[in-house]
Amino acid sequence: MKITKDKFLTVDILSYELNGLEEPINLTIQYRDGKEALVRTKAEQEELTKSLTQEEKANLSFIDPAEIVCFFNNPTHRPNLEGAEEIYLEDL
């Protein structure tokens, strides 16, 4: 299946970090078939792989961060701000 601007592929986020702007960075994703990929810029890819052998590099899969859009599922089926309001009101 070819992914286009009108088609999205849903994946699971296995791990991530938040930067100072609360944006997810250093994502590791998993496709439905179980394969994993690291979401890194070209510079980050070069830094991560500079000391690896060709065989080790061949086992890694990378995706450019510009190709990823993150939507975090809210399993409670309640608005995300509802919990924030409860926390804020408890502090008053």
N, C-alpha and C positions, 0 to 999 in steps of 0.2 A: 504494500500500500504506500503510495506516495503522499507525504505530508505536505500540505499547502497552507496558505494563509487562512483558508476556510475550513481546514481539518486539523483537529488536535488529537494528539496521542496522550492518553492518560497513563501516568506512571506513579509509582509510590516513591515518596521521599524517605530514604533510609536514615540520612543524617544531614545536618546543616548547622551553620553558625549564624548568629545575627551580628551585623556590623553596627557601627555607631548610629546609623539612621534606621535601625530596626529592620533592615532588609536582609533576607536570607542570602548567605554566601557559602561557598565551599560545599555545595550540595552533592550528595551521592544519591542517585536515583536507581530504581529497579523497574525493568520492563515486566510485562505480564509473563514472559517466557522465563523469567528468573535472572536474565543478564543484568549486570550492573554497569553504570557509567558515572564518571566524575564530571561535574559541571565546572569547568575551569577556563580561564582566558588562555590565549596562546602563550603569554609570558609565564603564567602559572604552570602550564603544561611543560614548558621547557625546563623550568626550575625543578619540578617534580621528577622529571625523567632524565636529567643530565647525568646522574650516577648509575642509571639502570642499564642492564644489558639489552641487546635487541630482543631477546626472548621475553624478558620481563616487560619491555615496552609493548610487545605484541599482545600481552595479556590484559592491557589496560584499554579502556574505551573512554573517550572524552566527548563532551558536547560543549559548544560555545554558550556562555550565559545569555547571549542575545536570542537564543533559540528557545529559552525556557520562560514560561509564565507560571507563577506559583499561585495556586488557590488552595488555601488550607481548609479542610473540611471541619465543620462544627458538628460533632456527633450528638450534641445535646438537643439539636433542632430548636434552639432558642437563639435570639439575637446575641451577637458577641458583646454588645455594649450592656446588655442586661446584667451580666455578672459584674461588669465594671461599676455600674451604678450601685449595686448592692455593696461592693467593697468600699466605694466612696462614701456612701451614706453611713456605713458602720464607723468610719473614721471621724464623722462630724460630731 
